[in-house]
Amino acid sequence: MAYKKPDSTTEKEKENEVLETQQAQAQETVTISKSEFDQMKAQMETLMQMMAMGSIGNKQPSKKEEKYITFVNMTKGKFVLKGSSYYTIDEQFGTRRFIEREARMIINNMPKSIRDGKIYILDADFVKDCELEDVYADLLSDKQMKELLTKKPSYVVEVYKNANKAQKQIIVDMIENKKLNGEDVDANILLQIGELSGKNLIEITPIENENLKEG
């Protein structure tokens, strides 16, 4: 029978070795996991910063809602506007609204009519954006034009003298239209504007009277 050498390591010692090995492994696992977590956290923070910076740099501007711009016909009768198509405003001081991009197209197509004040734009911000502020500083607005002939003759004459050629004609047309419709216009206005314009405004007879004469 072979002789078996007694094991010098006791069961208790074996158990201690196993326990120490398990503890070392557990400690190593925890240490590695924490290191990985810290590294992942740092990477995530860097990634979030990059995303934030990228979103700022590539942020798309919010789409600006286009507003509508109102145009006023300052002339007597029908006025035709040219944008992407043709539009009409049928009467003096009549209005028509256009989306902003169409309004800009009309301005580009009809710069002289806009600058002469034959068509008046009722949006100060839009006028500024279109660099028409200097032009509009010297134009009569639709409100001023509507009320002009109710003012004192001296005021009307002064306004007429300072108006541009196109708006001078608008004032004369307004006087003629009132006379033709049998409306009262101050005689001093008729006389002085008549002299300045070279037209005999006093002698204009209402349309209904002309019809009676012909009958």
Backbone torsions as a table, in degrees:
resi	resn	phi	psi	omega
1	MET	NA	130.1	-175.7
2	ALA	-73.9	147.9	-178.5
3	TYR	-88.4	125.7	179.7
4	LYS	-98.2	122.3	-179.5
5	LYS	-71.2	128.7	-178.6
6	PRO	-63.5	137.8	179.6
7	ASP	-72.4	120.5	-176.5
8	SER	-74.3	-18.6	-179.3
9	THR	-90.4	122.2	-178.3
10	THR	-78.7	162.5	177.9
11	GLU	-58.6	-37.4	-178.9
12	LYS	-64.7	-40.4	180.0
13	GLU	-66.4	-38.0	178.2
14	LYS	-62.6	-43.4	179.9
15	GLU	-61.5	-39.5	-179.5
16	ASN	-65.4	-40.9	180.0
17	GLU	-63.3	-43.5	179.1
18	VAL	-61.7	-43.8	-179.5
19	LEU	-63.5	-42.5	179.7
20	GLU	-65.2	-39.3	178.9
21	THR	-63.3	-44.1	179.8
22	GLN	-63.5	-41.5	179.6
23	GLN	-64.6	-40.4	-179.6
24	ALA	-64.7	-43.0	178.8
25	GLN	-64.3	-41.7	180.0
26	ALA	-63.9	-42.3	179.6
27	GLN	-63.3	-41.0	178.9
28	GLU	-64.5	-39.9	-180.0
29	THR	-64.3	-44.7	179.6
30	VAL	-63.4	-43.0	-178.9
31	THR	-62.0	-43.5	179.9
32	ILE	-66.1	-43.2	-178.7
33	SER	-62.8	-42.5	179.4
34	LYS	-65.3	-40.0	178.4
35	SER	-63.0	-44.5	178.8
36	GLU	-63.6	-40.3	-179.9
37	PHE	-62.7	-45.0	178.5
38	ASP	-61.1	-40.6	-179.8
39	GLN	-66.3	-43.4	179.2
40	MET	-64.4	-39.3	179.0
41	LYS	-62.3	-44.5	179.0
42	ALA	-63.4	-40.5	179.0
43	GLN	-64.3	-41.0	179.8
44	MET	-64.5	-42.7	179.1
45	GLU	-62.4	-42.1	178.3
46	THR	-63.5	-43.4	-179.3
47	LEU	-62.9	-42.2	-180.0
48	MET	-64.8	-38.9	177.1
49	GLN	-64.1	-41.4	179.4
50	MET	-65.3	-40.0	178.5
51	MET	-65.0	-40.6	179.6
52	ALA	-64.1	-44.0	179.4
53	MET	-65.8	-39.1	179.1
54	GLY	-66.2	-38.2	-179.1
55	SER	-69.1	-31.3	177.1
56	ILE	-70.7	-44.9	-177.9
57	GLY	-68.7	-34.5	-176.9
58	ASN	-104.5	14.5	-177.0
59	LYS	-63.4	124.0	179.3
60	GLN	-77.9	130.1	178.9
61	PRO	-64.0	140.8	179.6
62	SER	-62.3	137.9	-176.2
63	LYS	-65.3	122.1	-178.5
64	LYS	-77.3	125.6	178.6
65	GLU	-73.0	125.1	-177.9
66	GLU	-71.8	134.7	179.1
67	LYS	-97.0	169.8	178.4
68	TYR	-99.6	140.2	-178.7
69	ILE	-113.5	131.4	-178.5
70	THR	-97.0	128.9	175.9
71	PHE	-107.2	141.1	178.4
72	VAL	-116.6	132.2	173.6
73	ASN	-81.5	115.6	-178.0
74	MET	-92.3	-11.3	-174.6
75	THR	-92.6	163.9	176.2
76	LYS	-76.0	143.5	178.2
77	GLY	76.7	-164.4	-175.3
78	LYS	-77.5	141.3	175.5
79	PHE	-126.6	134.3	-177.8
80	VAL	-103.0	129.4	178.3
81	LEU	-108.0	141.4	179.1
82	LYS	-115.6	113.7	173.8
83	GLY	-119.6	-123.8	172.1
84	SER	-76.4	-13.3	174.6
85	SER	-146.1	-172.5	177.9
86	TYR	-104.3	137.2	-179.9
87	TYR	-131.7	153.4	178.3
88	THR	-124.6	147.1	167.5
89	ILE	-117.7	117.5	-163.0
90	ASP	-76.3	-21.4	-175.3
91	GLU	-144.5	164.2	179.2
92	GLN	-63.2	133.8	-177.6
93	PHE	69.1	9.2	170.6
94	GLY	-71.9	156.9	-176.3
95	THR	-126.5	159.2	173.3
96	ARG	-151.0	137.8	-178.0
97	ARG	-101.2	140.8	178.8
98	PHE	-132.9	145.5	173.2
99	ILE	-64.0	150.8	-168.5
100	GLU	-54.3	-43.5	-177.8
101	ARG	-65.8	-32.7	177.0
102	GLU	-72.1	-36.9	177.4
103	ALA	-61.4	-40.9	178.4
104	ARG	-65.4	-36.0	178.8
105	MET	-65.9	-39.4	177.8
106	ILE	-62.5	-43.3	179.1
107	ILE	-61.9	-42.1	179.2
108	ASN	-65.9	-35.5	-177.7
109	ASN	-81.2	-25.1	-173.6
110	MET	-131.8	53.9	-175.2
111	PRO	-61.4	-36.3	-177.5
112	LYS	-68.4	-44.8	179.1
113	SER	-62.5	-37.1	178.8
114	ILE	-68.7	-45.4	-177.1
115	ARG	-73.0	-27.5	177.6
116	ASP	-76.6	-16.2	-179.4
117	GLY	85.1	16.9	175.1
118	LYS	-71.4	-31.4	173.9
119	ILE	-121.2	130.8	-177.2
120	TYR	-114.5	136.8	-177.3
121	ILE	-101.0	126.2	-176.4
122	LEU	-95.5	51.4	177.3
123	ASP	-152.3	101.8	-175.3
124	ALA	-62.2	-39.0	-179.8
125	ASP	-65.8	-41.2	178.7
126	PHE	-66.0	-40.6	177.0
127	VAL	-59.1	-41.9	179.2
128	LYS	-65.9	-43.4	179.2
129	ASP	-60.7	-32.2	-178.9
130	CYS	-89.9	7.4	177.5
131	GLU	58.4	45.0	178.9
132	LEU	-112.2	10.5	-176.7
133	GLU	-57.9	-45.5	-178.5
134	ASP	-63.3	-38.4	178.7
135	VAL	-65.7	-45.1	-175.6
136	TYR	-71.5	-18.4	177.6
137	ALA	-63.9	-25.9	-177.3
138	ASP	-107.7	2.5	-178.8
139	LEU	-96.3	148.0	171.0
140	LEU	-81.1	133.5	177.4
141	SER	-77.5	171.2	178.1
142	ASP	-62.5	-37.8	179.7
143	LYS	-65.9	-44.7	178.9
144	GLN	-62.7	-40.0	-179.2
145	MET	-68.6	-41.4	179.7
146	LYS	-60.5	-37.5	-174.7
147	GLU	-93.1	-5.5	-170.6
148	LEU	-56.2	-48.2	-173.5
149	LEU	-75.9	0.2	174.1
150	THR	-94.3	-4.8	-177.7
151	LYS	-86.6	173.3	177.9
152	LYS	-65.6	146.5	-179.1
153	PRO	-53.5	-38.7	-179.0
154	SER	-63.0	-38.6	178.6
155	TYR	-67.4	-44.7	-179.2
156	VAL	-60.6	-44.0	-179.6
157	VAL	-63.9	-41.6	-180.0
158	GLU	-64.7	-42.2	178.1
159	VAL	-63.4	-43.2	179.8
160	TYR	-60.0	-44.5	-178.4
161	LYS	-61.3	-35.0	-175.8
162	ASN	-90.9	-6.6	-179.0
163	ALA	-77.2	156.1	174.9
164	ASN	-74.9	173.8	-174.4
165	LYS	-58.3	-45.1	-177.4
166	ALA	-64.5	-42.3	-178.3
167	GLN	-77.1	-25.7	170.0
168	LYS	-58.5	-44.9	-179.8
169	GLN	-64.9	-37.0	178.0
170	ILE	-61.5	-42.5	179.7
171	ILE	-63.0	-46.0	178.2
172	VAL	-61.7	-42.7	178.7
173	ASP	-61.3	-38.7	179.2
174	MET	-64.3	-42.1	178.7
175	ILE	-64.0	-46.9	179.2
176	GLU	-60.1	-42.5	-178.8
177	ASN	-63.6	-41.6	178.0
178	LYS	-63.1	-43.3	179.6
179	LYS	-63.7	-42.7	179.7
180	LEU	-64.3	-30.4	179.4
181	ASN	-90.5	5.5	177.3
182	GLY	75.7	19.1	178.8
183	GLU	-88.0	150.0	-177.9
184	ASP	-76.9	136.5	172.6
185	VAL	-133.4	134.0	-178.8
186	ASP	-52.0	132.4	-177.5
187	ALA	-60.8	-33.4	178.6
188	ASN	-66.4	-35.4	176.0
189	ILE	-66.0	-44.6	-179.6
190	LEU	-60.8	-43.4	-176.8
191	LEU	-68.7	-50.8	-173.7
192	GLN	-72.8	-41.9	177.3
193	ILE	-67.9	-34.1	176.6
194	GLY	-61.6	-43.4	178.7
195	GLU	-64.8	-42.7	-178.6
196	LEU	-69.3	-35.1	-177.1
197	SER	-91.1	-15.0	-177.7
198	GLY	79.2	19.5	179.7
199	LYS	-117.3	144.0	177.9
200	ASN	-86.9	87.6	-175.5
201	LEU	-79.1	-25.9	-177.6
202	ILE	-66.6	-34.9	-174.1
203	GLU	-84.6	1.3	179.6
204	ILE	-67.8	129.5	-177.3
205	THR	-105.3	138.4	176.9
206	PRO	-54.8	146.7	-176.1
207	ILE	-59.0	-41.4	-177.5
208	GLU	-64.2	-34.4	177.5
209	ASN	-68.8	-37.0	178.4
210	GLU	-63.7	-38.9	179.9
211	ASN	-66.2	-37.1	-180.0
212	LEU	-65.9	-40.5	-179.8
213	LYS	-63.0	-41.5	-178.9
214	GLU	-67.4	-32.3	179.9
215	GLY	-72.3	NA	NA
